[in-house]
Amino acid sequence: MGSFSIWHWLIVLLIVIMVFGTKKLKNLGGDLGGAVKGFKDGMKDGGTTPDDKPAPPAPAAAVAADKNTIDVEVKNKS
């Protein structure tokens, strides 16, 4: 009691294949693999190094020349 034999798992696998079909399970596996790959890439690219510097602000004369521009201040989260 509490441990399943290989026959139990094979029966469960057979029922899952019958309910969902092999095409949906293949698509689910591909989607899951893509999500894992995207997560790994995000973790790799997510870290910033101290060498990264933000872009310098635009000169005040260029902003003042355009009458349709709204002057706002951007604050970065840290």
Residue pairs with C-beta under 8 A, 6 or more apart in sequence:
16 25
17 25
20 28
54 76
63 69
63 71
